[in-house]
Amino acid sequence: MGFKGFEFAGEFVPFKDDSKGLKNLAKAVVLFEEAMLFSPDSGQYAYTYVLAIDGTGQSTQALSQLKLLIVNYPDKAQLRELGLYLSQKLNNKADYDWFMQF
């Protein structure tokens, strides 16, 4: 049937293609940010936080956040790939080259 949402902290957050869905994605950003702060050694939480920001249509903000966060994690491979993806999506060669350094 397809992916309908995710469960986080015991709460199901559905994805929908309407204004409520965008509200749920905004809620996901907050939840993933909290998870990232709770577990600062987990690059996976940083990844999902940035991806949630991008999901709300704020790709430029997502890329900016990722550039601030990536330096904090020893395993940067997944975060680097996300940075390359967002840079390409935004047609930003300078940021693409920056992420290529990692």
C-alpha positions in Angstrom: 0.0 0.0 0.0 3.0 2.3 0.4 4.6 4.3 3.1 2.1 6.2 5.1 4.2 7.8 7.8 6.6 7.0 10.6 6.5 6.3 14.3 8.7 8.3 16.5 8.8 8.5 20.3 5.7 6.3 20.4 3.7 8.6 18.2 2.7 7.9 14.6 3.2 10.9 12.3 1.4 10.3 8.9 2.5 11.8 5.6 -0.2 13.3 3.5 -0.4 15.5 0.4 -2.4 18.3 2.0 -1.9 21.1 4.5 -2.2 18.7 7.4 0.6 16.6 5.8 2.9 19.7 5.7 2.0 20.4 9.4 3.0 16.8 10.2 6.3 17.2 8.4 6.9 20.4 10.4 6.2 18.4 13.5 8.6 15.7 12.3 11.3 18.4 12.0 10.8 19.3 15.7 10.9 15.6 16.7 14.0 14.8 14.7 15.8 17.9 16.1 15.0 16.8 19.6 16.2 13.3 18.8 19.4 14.7 17.3 20.0 16.8 20.5 19.3 13.8 22.7 21.8 11.6 20.8 24.5 14.0 19.5 26.7 11.1 18.4 24.1 9.7 15.9 24.6 11.0 12.4 21.3 9.2 11.5 19.3 11.6 13.6 21.0 14.6 11.9 20.3 13.0 8.5 16.6 12.5 9.2 16.4 16.0 10.7 17.8 17.6 7.5 15.7 15.4 5.3 12.6 16.4 7.2 13.5 20.1 6.7 13.9 19.4 3.0 10.5 17.6 3.0 8.8 20.8 4.1 10.1 22.6 1.0 12.9 24.4 2.7 15.8 22.8 0.8 18.1 25.9 1.2 17.6 25.9 5.0 18.2 22.1 5.0 21.5 22.5 3.2 22.6 25.3 5.5 21.8 23.2 8.6 23.6 20.2 7.1 26.8 22.3 6.6 26.7 23.3 10.2 26.0 19.8 11.5 28.3 17.6 9.3 31.5 18.7 11.1 30.2 17.3 14.4 30.0 13.6 13.2 32.9 11.2 12.7 31.1 9.2 10.1 30.2 11.7 7.5 29.5 9.4 4.5 25.7 9.5 4.7 25.6 13.2 5.6 28.0 13.9 2.7 25.7 12.1 0.2 22.7 14.1 1.5 24.7 17.3 1.0 25.7 16.4 -2.5 22.0 15.6 -3.3 20.7 18.8 -1.9 23.5 20.8 -3.6 22.5 19.2 -6.9 18.8 19.8 -6.3 19.5 23.5 -5.6 22.0 23.7 -8.5 24.6 25.0 -6.1 28.0 24.1 -7.4 29.9 25.9 -4.6 28.2 23.8 -1.9 28.5 20.6 -4.1 32.3 21.2 -4.2 32.3 21.9 -0.4 30.6 18.5 0.3 33.0 16.8 -2.1 35.8 17.6 0.4 34.4 15.2 2.9 
